[in-house]
């Protein structure tokens, strides 16, 4: 199992980023996937989860209405579209396959002016 995140970077408050997580080594379309984040000095926090078909999603209250999780099973990729970013969204973002708790290496998102 391999999960590789990309798309992080530095963005100003109010800006947008789209994170991607490319999966390999398993049948991607069979598994729920999640995005987590961890800010310095804080515990890792669940941000969003998407079902294996993409038909069901769930979000942390802190990102509802701003973030959208989606997936492309043909490309073995899960995405996190982040809009209206705030400084509090600064963290390392990880994708995770829920069954078996497989993690990617993370991608840094910094929201700052």
C-alpha positions as CSV (number, residue, x, y, z in Angstrom):
1,X,0.0,0.0,0.0
2,X,1.3,3.4,-0.9
3,X,-0.3,6.8,-0.5
4,X,1.4,9.9,-1.9
5,X,0.0,13.4,-1.1
6,X,0.8,16.5,-3.2
7,X,-0.5,20.0,-3.7
8,X,0.4,21.6,-0.5
9,X,2.1,25.0,-0.2
10,X,1.9,28.6,1.0
11,X,-1.4,30.4,0.4
12,X,-2.8,33.7,1.7
13,X,-5.9,33.8,3.9
14,X,-9.0,33.4,1.8
15,X,-7.2,31.5,-0.9
16,X,-7.6,28.0,-2.2
17,X,-5.6,24.8,-2.6
18,X,-6.4,21.4,-4.0
19,X,-4.6,18.4,-2.4
20,X,-4.2,15.1,-4.2
21,X,-3.5,11.7,-2.8
22,X,-2.3,9.0,-5.3
23,X,-2.9,5.5,-4.1
24,X,-1.3,2.3,-5.3
25,X,-0.8,-1.3,-4.2
26,X,-4.5,-2.1,-3.5
27,X,-7.9,-2.0,-5.1
28,X,-8.6,1.7,-4.4
29,X,-12.3,1.6,-5.3
30,X,-13.0,-0.8,-2.5
31,X,-11.9,1.4,0.4
32,X,-13.1,4.4,2.3
33,X,-10.5,7.2,2.4
34,X,-9.9,10.1,4.8
35,X,-8.0,13.3,5.1
36,X,-6.4,14.2,8.4
37,X,-4.3,17.1,9.5
38,X,-1.9,17.9,12.3
39,X,-0.9,21.4,13.4
40,X,2.2,22.0,15.4
41,X,1.7,21.0,19.0
42,X,-1.8,19.6,18.4
43,X,-3.2,16.1,17.9
44,X,-4.0,14.8,14.5
45,X,-7.5,15.7,13.5
46,X,-10.0,14.0,11.1
47,X,-10.9,16.5,8.3
48,X,-13.0,14.5,5.9
49,X,-14.0,11.0,4.9
50,X,-15.3,9.7,1.6
51,X,-16.9,6.3,0.9
52,X,-15.5,3.9,-1.6
53,X,-17.9,5.0,-4.4
54,X,-17.8,8.7,-3.5
55,X,-21.5,8.7,-2.7
56,X,-21.1,9.6,0.9
57,X,-18.9,12.2,2.6
58,X,-18.4,13.6,6.1
59,X,-16.6,16.6,7.3
60,X,-15.2,18.1,10.5
61,X,-17.4,21.0,11.7
62,X,-14.3,23.3,11.3
63,X,-14.2,22.8,7.5
64,X,-17.8,22.2,6.6
65,X,-18.8,24.5,3.7
66,X,-15.2,25.3,2.9
67,X,-13.6,21.9,2.0
68,X,-14.8,19.3,-0.4
69,X,-13.5,15.7,-0.6
70,X,-13.8,13.8,-3.8
71,X,-12.2,10.8,-5.6
72,X,-11.6,9.5,-9.0
73,X,-11.5,5.7,-8.8
74,X,-10.3,5.5,-12.4
75,X,-7.2,7.4,-11.4
76,X,-6.8,5.9,-7.9
77,X,-6.8,9.4,-6.5
78,X,-8.6,11.2,-3.7
79,X,-8.7,15.0,-3.5
80,X,-9.3,17.7,-1.0
81,X,-10.4,21.0,-2.4
82,X,-9.8,23.7,0.3
83,X,-11.4,27.1,-0.2
84,X,-11.6,30.2,2.0
85,X,-8.5,29.1,3.8
86,X,-7.7,30.5,7.3
87,X,-4.5,30.6,9.3
88,X,-6.0,27.9,11.6
89,X,-6.0,25.5,8.6
90,X,-2.2,25.5,8.7
91,X,-1.1,21.9,9.2
92,X,0.5,18.9,7.6
93,X,-2.3,17.1,5.7
94,X,-2.4,13.3,5.5
95,X,-4.5,10.9,3.5
96,X,-5.4,7.6,5.0
97,X,-6.9,4.4,4.0
98,X,-9.3,3.7,6.8
99,X,-9.1,-0.1,6.7
100,X,-5.7,-1.1,8.0
101,X,-4.8,2.5,8.9
102,X,-2.4,3.2,6.1
103,X,-1.0,6.7,5.9
104,X,0.7,8.9,3.4
105,X,3.8,11.0,4.2
106,X,1.8,14.2,4.4
107,X,1.9,17.6,2.6
108,X,2.4,20.9,4.4
109,X,-0.3,23.6,4.0
110,X,0.6,27.0,5.3
111,X,-2.0,29.8,5.3
112,X,-0.3,33.2,6.0
113,X,-0.2,36.7,4.6
